[in-house]
Amino acid sequence: MAVWDDVVGQERVTAQLAAAARDADAIVAAGTAAHEASSGEPGAAAERTGSQMTHAWLFTGPPGSGRAAAARAFAAALQCVSPDRALGGAPGCGFCDGCHTTLVGTHADVEIVRTDLLSIGVKETRDLVRRASLSPAGGRWQVIVLEDADRLTEGAGNVLLKAVEEPAPRTVWLLCAPSIEDVLPTIRSRCRHLSLRTPPVGAVADVLVRRDGIDPEAAARAARATQGHIDRARRLATDERARARRAAVLKLPLRVDDIGGCLKAAQELIDAAGEDAKQVAEEVDAKETDELRAALGAAAGTGGRLPRGTAGAMKELQDRQKRRATRTQRDSLDLALVDLTAFYRDVLALQMGATVPLANDEVGDGLRRIAGNSTPERTLRRIEAVIACREALERNVAPLLAVEAMTVALRAG
């Protein structure tokens, strides 16, 4: 299975990346390291020879489009050491040591950076830049995959700019963000931009069946419900709790008949998001705490007490866990709002007589009830209310206040 098989519904992008990987392989084979070192910019040497390879790439696309998967696949192709290449095979076989270790995250020359916090700061970015300045241990490419480039603070972006502007020889930056506007103009102007689309529902269902062994009917239902979002579709098809939470969200439009119902629905939505964050914390926080205590020397014979001078490290971990819980709660709440938007999109489709498939046909009776008791204009206002709630949460408005304002607006239409 080639590395590109994980990039769903992005034929144009994979063709560009495959061509760049072939040119990158030719650069390595031709032994151009000395020339690139003198110029200080591997992309410049490649572009002078008409190559598709360059030193910095920016992958953008809507959530679920697979931009991080495309970046990882390209990183694997750059590190491919398959002997088939000598016989004309394309880089990115998916089976060799270079491809396999890159895809599982253990390759010595590939750094995959993702964050579960609200932002990426200056300190973390400086560490990343120092890593990028090293020569590749395997003699091919030093690849940095930054999956959350949109979460860089302004200071962190300025630190990264210098490294992208004057890259070390054989260093390749792969940045991922929802849109080109989420990255500093000075950084994106130095990157080759690849725009990914939302994958077709059929392609997502097919990959769930083929790669995850999910029942075809369940895969099709999950892909349709998430409108082509690969990760959400996989979770919806495999996690009973995710299906239960989504079912609860889809009942919300039927429960906002009065002010009391609006406020109660808002509180339940916030509580569900908090429960999500709590579940993640229970799975991760205890393990992290135990590992850090062991690393700091909290021996069992001392009653579990930490040595002197280590309280600061524990406090830093606790602060990080608290920030992660905040992001998890916001992400869970945002996911619920996306499902709510899809509900009203189906209502609008019914009101306009559109022939598009319904994303939420399992609640078809509720959709038809609201469609019949409302107008397209009111449905559009309700969609705008959900979008306004998402924007308010991005501006750090108190979640309960933002959701209460939304549910009241949904009632008014």
Kinemage of the C-alpha trace (Angstrom):
@kinemage 1
@onewidth
@group {chain A} dominant
@subgroup {mainchain}
@vectorlist {calphas} color= white
{ca met a 1} P 0.000 0.000 0.000
{ca ala a 2} L 1.561 3.301 -1.107
{ca val a 3} L 1.723 6.187 1.350
{ca trp a 4} L -0.729 8.138 -0.828
{ca asp a 5} L -3.531 5.664 -0.090
{ca asp a 6} L -4.202 7.445 3.207
{ca val a 7} L -4.822 10.751 1.393
{ca val a 8} L -8.512 10.427 0.551
{ca gly a 9} L -10.105 12.181 -2.422
{ca gln a 10} L -7.140 14.477 -3.183
{ca glu a 11} L -5.903 13.192 -6.543
{ca arg a 12} L -4.575 16.554 -7.738
{ca val a 13} L -2.602 17.153 -4.549
{ca thr a 14} L -1.142 13.639 -4.436
{ca ala a 15} L -0.018 13.966 -8.051
{ca gln a 16} L 1.887 17.172 -7.196
{ca leu a 17} L 3.446 15.638 -4.101
{ca ala a 18} L 4.428 12.462 -5.910
{ca ala a 19} L 6.179 14.526 -8.598
{ca ala a 20} L 8.001 16.543 -5.927
{ca ala a 21} L 9.040 13.333 -4.135
{ca arg a 22} L 10.521 11.973 -7.365
{ca asp a 23} L 12.491 15.182 -7.886
{ca ala a 24} L 13.629 15.122 -4.245
{ca asp a 25} L 14.843 11.563 -4.735
{ca ala a 26} L 16.768 12.645 -7.800
{ca ile a 27} L 18.402 15.468 -5.813
{ca val a 28} L 19.577 13.004 -3.177
{ca ala a 29} L 20.748 10.496 -5.779
{ca ala a 30} L 22.692 13.134 -7.660
{ca gly a 31} L 24.591 14.124 -4.534
{ca thr a 32} L 23.684 17.830 -4.573
{ca ala a 33} L 24.204 18.330 -0.842
{ca ala a 34} L 27.431 20.291 -1.303
{ca his a 35} L 25.841 22.676 -3.796
{ca glu a 36} L 22.796 23.231 -1.560
{ca ala a 37} L 25.012 23.883 1.449
{ca ser a 38} L 26.754 26.676 -0.419
{ca ser a 39} L 23.438 28.326 -1.311
{ca gly a 40} L 21.849 27.662 2.071
{ca glu a 41} L 18.529 26.968 0.374
{ca pro a 42} L 17.742 23.471 -0.965
{ca gly a 43} L 14.591 24.716 -2.660
{ca ala a 44} L 16.598 27.217 -4.711
{ca ala a 45} L 18.798 24.497 -6.186
{ca ala a 46} L 15.770 22.395 -7.019
{ca glu a 47} L 13.857 25.212 -8.658
{ca arg a 48} L 16.806 26.240 -10.839
{ca thr a 49} L 16.688 22.805 -12.466
{ca gly a 50} L 12.919 22.933 -12.993
{ca ser a 51} L 12.267 20.591 -10.081
{ca gln a 52} L 8.913 20.337 -8.331
{ca met a 53} L 10.721 20.093 -4.978
{ca thr a 54} L 11.074 23.058 -2.638
{ca his a 55} L 11.994 23.608 1.001
{ca ala a 56} L 8.668 24.800 2.493
{ca trp a 57} L 5.092 23.700 1.883
{ca leu a 58} L 1.762 24.926 3.215
{ca phe a 59} L -1.164 22.467 3.277
{ca thr a 60} L -4.571 24.082 3.759
{ca gly a 61} L -8.066 22.705 3.703
{ca pro a 62} L -11.262 22.477 5.751
{ca pro a 63} L -11.345 20.291 8.875
{ca gly a 64} L -11.347 16.635 7.915
{ca ser a 65} L -9.805 17.184 4.495
{ca gly a 66} L -6.700 15.242 5.511
{ca arg a 67} L -4.086 17.991 5.284
{ca ala a 68} L -1.990 16.426 8.079
{ca ala a 69} L -2.276 12.995 6.435
{ca ala a 70} L -1.049 14.490 3.149
{ca ala a 71} L 1.925 16.116 4.914
{ca arg a 72} L 2.862 12.863 6.662
{ca ala a 73} L 2.550 10.916 3.415
{ca phe a 74} L 4.855 13.394 1.662
{ca ala a 75} L 7.340 13.153 4.545
{ca ala a 76} L 7.308 9.369 4.168
{ca ala a 77} L 7.890 9.618 0.418
{ca leu a 78} L 10.875 11.912 1.019
{ca gln a 79} L 12.393 9.270 3.324
{ca cys a 80} L 11.555 6.268 1.112
{ca val a 81} L 14.483 3.856 0.695
{ca ser a 82} L 12.710 1.126 -1.244
{ca pro a 83} L 15.043 -0.792 -3.592
{ca asp a 84} L 12.287 -0.634 -6.206
{ca arg a 85} L 13.257 2.988 -6.867
{ca ala a 86} L 16.356 1.736 -8.691
{ca leu a 87} L 14.025 -0.130 -11.057
{ca gly a 88} L 11.883 2.909 -11.756
{ca gly a 89} L 9.519 2.638 -8.794
{ca ala a 90} L 8.123 5.852 -7.325
{ca pro a 91} L 9.096 7.001 -3.811
{ca gly a 92} L 6.482 6.342 -1.148
{ca cys a 93} L 6.119 2.567 -1.316
{ca gly a 94} L 4.664 2.413 2.206
{ca phe a 95} L 6.590 -0.756 3.128
{ca cys a 96} L 10.259 0.179 3.464
{ca asp a 97} L 11.891 1.223 6.723
{ca gly a 98} L 11.853 4.922 5.763
{ca cys a 99} L 8.136 4.958 4.928
{ca his a 100} L 7.068 2.803 7.863
{ca thr a 101} L 8.999 4.658 10.580
{ca thr a 102} L 7.805 8.021 9.242
{ca leu a 103} L 4.154 6.999 9.251
{ca val a 104} L 4.327 5.595 12.796
{ca gly a 105} L 6.276 8.624 14.052
{ca thr a 106} L 9.642 7.064 14.911
{ca his a 107} L 11.876 8.214 12.030
{ca ala a 108} L 15.012 9.974 13.298
{ca asp a 109} L 14.804 12.713 10.644
{ca val a 110} L 11.070 13.441 10.792
{ca glu a 111} L 9.592 15.612 13.541
{ca ile a 112} L 5.792 15.608 13.643
{ca val a 113} L 4.485 18.456 15.802
{ca arg a 114} L 0.882 18.638 16.960
{ca thr a 115} L -0.516 20.358 20.012
{ca asp a 116} L -3.393 19.625 22.332
{ca leu a 117} L -3.162 23.159 23.755
{ca leu a 118} L -4.694 26.416 22.587
{ca ser a 119} L -1.462 27.763 21.070
{ca ile a 120} L 2.180 27.027 20.229
{ca gly a 121} L 4.540 29.417 21.991
{ca val a 122} L 7.980 30.884 21.350
{ca lys a 123} L 9.848 28.357 23.498
{ca glu a 124} L 8.480 25.319 21.652
{ca thr a 125} L 9.133 26.984 18.284
{ca arg a 126} L 12.752 27.795 19.148
{ca asp a 127} L 13.310 24.132 20.067
{ca leu a 128} L 11.808 23.179 16.712
{ca val a 129} L 14.059 25.587 14.802
{ca arg a 130} L 17.109 24.167 16.552
{ca arg a 131} L 16.015 20.676 15.519
{ca ala a 132} L 15.551 21.843 11.919
{ca ser a 133} L 19.142 23.126 11.780
{ca leu a 134} L 20.565 19.613 12.223
{ca ser a 135} L 21.822 17.585 9.286
{ca pro a 136} L 19.700 14.516 8.469
{ca ala a 137} L 21.071 11.438 10.203
{ca gly a 138} L 20.014 9.202 7.326
{ca gly a 139} L 21.503 11.385 4.612
{ca arg a 140} L 18.188 12.242 2.941
{ca trp a 141} L 15.996 15.035 4.350
{ca gln a 142} L 15.316 16.626 7.711
{ca val a 143} L 11.513 17.021 7.675
{ca ile a 144} L 9.469 19.095 10.129
{ca val a 145} L 5.696 18.529 9.973
{ca leu a 146} L 3.827 21.273 11.872
{ca glu a 147} L 0.217 20.100 11.944
{ca asp a 148} L -1.140 23.140 13.809
{ca ala a 149} L 0.626 26.068 12.160
{ca asp a 150} L -2.509 28.164 12.708
{ca arg a 151} L -1.943 27.923 16.490
{ca leu a 152} L 1.433 29.678 16.410
{ca thr a 153} L 1.452 32.858 18.472
{ca glu a 154} L 2.710 35.996 16.752
{ca gly a 155} L 6.062 35.691 18.497
{ca ala a 156} L 6.352 32.020 17.571
{ca gly a 157} L 5.543 32.868 13.947
{ca asn a 158} L 8.365 35.405 13.856
{ca val a 159} L 10.772 32.790 15.240
{ca leu a 160} L 9.678 30.321 12.567
{ca leu a 161} L 9.953 32.908 9.784
{ca lys a 162} L 13.753 33.072 9.954
{ca ala a 163} L 14.069 29.284 9.678
{ca val a 164} L 11.684 29.114 6.709
{ca glu a 165} L 13.319 32.123 5.045
{ca glu a 166} L 16.857 30.743 5.358
{ca pro a 167} L 16.457 26.970 5.700
{ca ala a 168} L 19.299 24.633 6.546
{ca pro a 169} L 20.494 22.365 3.733
{ca arg a 170} L 18.223 19.351 3.238
{ca thr a 171} L 15.582 20.687 5.631
{ca val a 172} L 11.935 20.649 4.521
{ca trp a 173} L 9.099 22.398 6.374
{ca leu a 174} L 5.556 21.053 5.991
{ca leu a 175} L 3.010 23.418 7.571
{ca cys a 176} L -0.696 22.629 7.952
{ca ala a 177} L -3.507 25.126 8.591
{ca pro a 178} L -7.246 25.430 7.861
{ca ser a 179} L -6.747 28.353 5.469
{ca ile a 180} L -3.958 30.463 4.059
{ca glu a 181} L -5.160 33.434 6.144
{ca asp a 182} L -4.353 31.497 9.343
{ca val a 183} L -0.615 31.780 8.640
{ca leu a 184} L 1.505 34.941 8.753
{ca pro a 185} L 1.794 36.525 5.278
{ca thr a 186} L 5.592 36.548 5.583
{ca ile a 187} L 5.609 32.784 6.159
{ca arg a 188} L 3.034 31.756 3.568
{ca ser a 189} L 4.782 33.828 0.888
{ca arg a 190} L 7.819 31.559 1.307
{ca cys a 191} L 5.854 28.311 1.040
{ca arg a 192} L 4.419 26.373 -1.873
{ca his a 193} L 0.686 26.270 -1.241
{ca leu a 194} L -1.445 23.139 -1.671
{ca ser a 195} L -5.198 23.484 -1.121
{ca leu a 196} L -7.123 20.340 -0.183
{ca arg a 197} L -10.878 19.921 -0.621
{ca thr a 198} L -13.451 18.161 1.515
{ca pro a 199} L -13.298 14.495 0.419
{ca pro a 200} L -16.372 13.026 -1.308
{ca val a 201} L -18.657 11.107 1.038
{ca gly a 202} L -18.260 7.940 -1.034
{ca ala a 203} L -14.465 8.092 -0.825
{ca val a 204} L -14.583 8.469 2.973
{ca ala a 205} L -16.967 5.528 3.318
{ca asp a 206} L -14.725 3.422 1.095
{ca val a 207} L -11.605 4.086 3.177
{ca leu a 208} L -13.484 3.268 6.399
{ca val a 209} L -14.446 -0.097 4.963
{ca arg a 210} L -11.097 -0.832 3.353
{ca arg a 211} L -8.720 0.365 6.065
{ca asp a 212} L -10.745 0.109 9.279
{ca gly a 213} L -12.927 -2.895 8.513
{ca ile a 214} L -16.147 -1.021 9.290
{ca asp a 215} L -19.462 -2.398 8.042
{ca pro a 216} L -20.295 -0.745 4.697
{ca glu a 217} L -23.710 0.490 5.852
{ca ala a 218} L -22.308 1.981 9.072
{ca ala a 219} L -19.418 3.527 7.126
{ca ala a 220} L -21.769 5.144 4.616
{ca arg a 221} L -23.980 6.483 7.408
{ca ala a 222} L -21.009 7.951 9.322
{ca ala a 223} L -19.480 9.497 6.192
{ca arg a 224} L -22.801 11.089 5.239
{ca ala a 225} L -23.416 12.384 8.778
{ca thr a 226} L -20.002 14.068 8.957
{ca gln a 227} L -20.125 15.324 5.353
{ca gly a 228} L -16.721 13.933 4.399
{ca his a 229} L -14.765 14.620 7.628
{ca ile a 230} L -12.492 11.558 7.778
{ca asp a 231} L -11.536 11.518 11.470
{ca arg a 232} L -15.027 12.365 12.688
{ca ala a 233} L -16.525 9.699 10.454
{ca arg a 234} L -14.162 7.075 11.858
{ca arg a 235} L -14.956 8.082 15.422
{ca leu a 236} L -18.695 8.146 14.789
{ca ala a 237} L -18.574 4.681 13.244
{ca thr a 238} L -16.519 3.131 16.043
{ca asp a 239} L -17.455 5.012 19.238
{ca glu a 240} L -20.894 4.466 20.786
{ca arg a 241} L -20.438 7.496 23.074
{ca ala a 242} L -19.837 9.745 20.053
{ca arg a 243} L -23.054 8.525 18.453
{ca ala a 244} L -24.996 9.129 21.686
{ca arg a 245} L -23.635 12.685 22.023
{ca arg a 246} L -24.505 13.480 18.430
{ca ala a 247} L -28.031 12.128 18.865
{ca ala a 248} L -28.481 14.413 21.886
{ca val a 249} L -27.294 17.447 19.899
{ca leu a 250} L -29.742 16.710 17.069
{ca lys a 251} L -32.633 16.782 19.554
{ca leu a 252} L -31.759 20.301 20.705
{ca pro a 253} L -33.719 22.177 17.957
{ca leu a 254} L -36.883 20.421 19.140
{ca arg a 255} L -36.376 21.500 22.764
{ca val a 256} L -36.164 25.290 22.454
{ca asp a 257} L -39.881 26.034 22.506
{ca asp a 258} L -39.621 28.267 25.592
{ca ile a 259} L -36.956 30.189 27.525
{ca gly a 260} L -36.672 27.473 30.168
{ca gly a 261} L -36.010 24.871 27.480
{ca cys a 262} L -33.397 27.127 25.869
{ca leu a 263} L -31.440 27.573 29.100
{ca lys a 264} L -31.668 23.887 30.004
{ca ala a 265} L -30.493 22.793 26.547
{ca ala a 266} L -27.558 25.219 26.745
{ca gln a 267} L -26.484 23.885 30.137
{ca glu a 268} L -26.692 20.289 28.940
{ca leu a 269} L -24.570 21.109 25.904
{ca ile a 270} L -21.897 22.680 28.121
{ca asp a 271} L -22.041 19.741 30.547
{ca ala a 272} L -21.579 17.246 27.705
{ca ala a 273} L -18.504 19.124 26.451
{ca gly a 274} L -17.109 19.165 29.980
{ca glu a 275} L -17.680 15.416 30.276
{ca asp a 276} L -15.704 14.913 27.076
{ca ala a 277} L -12.791 16.888 28.509
{ca lys a 278} L -13.001 14.905 31.752
{ca gln a 279} L -12.852 11.591 29.887
{ca val a 280} L -9.751 12.675 27.977
{ca ala a 281} L -8.139 13.853 31.221
{ca glu a 282} L -8.814 10.558 32.953
{ca glu a 283} L -7.189 8.662 30.090
{ca val a 284} L -4.093 10.835 29.764
{ca asp a 285} L -3.444 12.919 32.881
{ca ala a 286} L -2.904 10.061 35.339
{ca lys a 287} L -0.378 8.380 33.042
{ca glu a 288} L 1.525 11.634 32.467
{ca thr a 289} L 1.619 12.399 36.190
{ca asp a 290} L 2.884 8.921 37.118
{ca glu a 291} L 5.583 9.049 34.437
{ca leu a 292} L 6.806 12.471 35.580
{ca arg a 293} L 6.834 11.450 39.248
{ca ala a 294} L 8.907 8.400 38.377
{ca ala a 295} L 11.286 10.492 36.271
{ca leu a 296} L 11.715 12.978 39.129
{ca gly a 297} L 12.579 10.192 41.551
{ca ala a 298} L 9.424 9.840 43.644
{ca ala a 299} L 10.396 6.455 45.037
{ca ala a 300} L 7.769 4.153 46.497
{ca gly a 301} L 9.726 3.843 49.748
{ca thr a 302} L 9.359 7.558 50.524
{ca gly a 303} L 5.589 7.544 50.563
{ca gly a 304} L 5.464 8.907 47.042
{ca arg a 305} L 6.918 12.254 48.093
{ca leu a 306} L 8.797 14.218 45.456
{ca pro a 307} L 12.432 15.248 46.006
{ca arg a 308} L 13.146 18.861 46.867
{ca gly a 309} L 13.154 21.331 43.997
{ca thr a 310} L 10.825 19.324 41.720
{ca ala a 311} L 7.519 20.993 42.617
{ca gly a 312} L 7.928 23.422 39.730
{ca ala a 313} L 7.985 20.615 37.172
{ca met a 314} L 4.789 19.139 38.596
{ca lys a 315} L 3.125 22.568 38.571
{ca glu a 316} L 4.093 23.057 34.919
{ca leu a 317} L 2.546 19.686 34.024
{ca gln a 318} L -0.660 20.530 35.891
{ca asp a 319} L -0.927 23.863 34.088
{ca arg a 320} L -0.445 22.128 30.746
{ca gln a 321} L -3.136 19.585 31.588
{ca lys a 322} L -5.518 22.375 32.550
{ca arg a 323} L -4.925 24.166 29.214
{ca arg a 324} L -5.436 20.908 27.359
{ca ala a 325} L -8.751 20.335 29.157
{ca thr a 326} L -9.861 23.821 28.086
{ca arg a 327} L -9.074 23.106 24.457
{ca thr a 328} L -10.730 19.677 24.612
{ca gln a 329} L -13.915 21.215 25.984
{ca arg a 330} L -13.917 23.901 23.298
{ca asp a 331} L -13.276 21.365 20.543
{ca ser a 332} L -16.103 19.161 21.789
{ca leu a 333} L -18.470 22.119 21.958
{ca asp a 334} L -17.448 23.272 18.486
{ca leu a 335} L -18.113 19.776 17.146
{ca ala a 336} L -21.632 19.916 18.574
{ca leu a 337} L -22.190 23.286 16.889
{ca val a 338} L -21.016 21.851 13.562
{ca asp a 339} L -23.592 19.054 13.916
{ca leu a 340} L -26.227 21.666 14.731
{ca thr a 341} L -25.330 23.641 11.591
{ca ala a 342} L -25.696 20.466 9.515
{ca phe a 343} L -29.153 19.921 11.033
{ca tyr a 344} L -30.379 23.338 9.891
{ca arg a 345} L -28.688 22.851 6.536
{ca asp a 346} L -30.927 19.805 6.062
{ca val a 347} L -33.950 21.837 7.156
{ca leu a 348} L -33.098 24.480 4.555
{ca ala a 349} L -32.667 21.804 1.877
{ca leu a 350} L -36.160 20.475 2.608
{ca gln a 351} L -37.669 23.961 2.564
{ca met a 352} L -36.047 24.801 -0.771
{ca gly a 353} L -36.924 21.462 -2.343
{ca ala a 354} L -33.255 20.646 -2.982
{ca thr a 355} L -32.359 17.137 -4.125
{ca val a 356} L -29.117 16.884 -2.117
{ca pro a 357} L -28.863 13.892 0.277
{ca leu a 358} L -29.696 14.696 3.891
{ca ala a 359} L -26.791 14.409 6.315
{ca asn a 360} L -29.134 13.605 9.198
{ca asp a 361} L -31.787 11.417 7.646
{ca glu a 362} L -32.034 9.374 10.866
{ca val a 363} L -33.919 12.330 12.397
{ca gly a 364} L -35.969 12.975 9.270
{ca asp a 365} L -39.237 13.411 11.193
{ca gly a 366} L -37.764 16.248 13.260
{ca leu a 367} L -36.274 17.868 10.173
{ca arg a 368} L -39.604 17.842 8.353
{ca arg a 369} L -41.440 19.124 11.428
{ca ile a 370} L -39.193 22.176 11.765
{ca ala a 371} L -39.102 22.735 8.005
{ca gly a 372} L -42.900 22.797 7.887
{ca asn a 373} L -43.277 25.136 10.866
{ca ser a 374} L -40.697 27.658 9.685
{ca thr a 375} L -39.439 29.538 6.642
{ca pro a 376} L -36.102 29.540 4.802
{ca glu a 377} L -35.420 33.033 6.124
{ca arg a 378} L -35.791 31.877 9.732
{ca thr a 379} L -33.606 28.842 9.052
{ca leu a 380} L -30.853 31.062 7.685
{ca arg a 381} L -31.050 33.241 10.794
{ca arg a 382} L -30.709 30.129 12.934
{ca ile a 383} L -27.629 29.033 11.013
{ca glu a 384} L -26.198 32.522 11.523
{ca ala a 385} L -26.881 32.207 15.260
{ca val a 386} L -24.857 28.982 15.421
{ca ile a 387} L -22.005 30.580 13.473
{ca ala a 388} L -22.104 33.616 15.779
{ca cys a 389} L -21.799 31.282 18.771
{ca arg a 390} L -18.694 29.647 17.288
{ca glu a 391} L -17.161 33.067 16.666
{ca ala a 392} L -17.952 34.166 20.231
{ca leu a 393} L -16.205 31.082 21.609
{ca glu a 394} L -13.136 31.906 19.514
{ca arg a 395} L -13.092 35.338 21.171
{ca asn a 396} L -13.075 33.641 24.607
{ca val a 397} L -16.641 34.575 25.529
{ca ala a 398} L -17.828 32.478 28.489
{ca pro a 399} L -19.124 29.242 26.877
{ca leu a 400} L -22.399 29.106 28.822
{ca leu a 401} L -23.284 32.708 27.935
{ca ala a 402} L -22.490 32.142 24.254
{ca val a 403} L -24.545 28.947 24.039
{ca glu a 404} L -27.494 30.446 25.958
{ca ala a 405} L -27.563 33.381 23.535
{ca met a 406} L -27.544 30.912 20.646
{ca thr a 407} L -30.392 28.748 21.963
{ca val a 408} L -32.553 31.829 22.579
{ca ala a 409} L -31.823 32.989 19.017
{ca leu a 410} L -32.760 29.509 17.710
{ca arg a 411} L -36.127 29.820 19.461
{ca ala a 412} L -36.771 33.261 17.983
{ca gly a 413} L -35.621 32.301 14.508
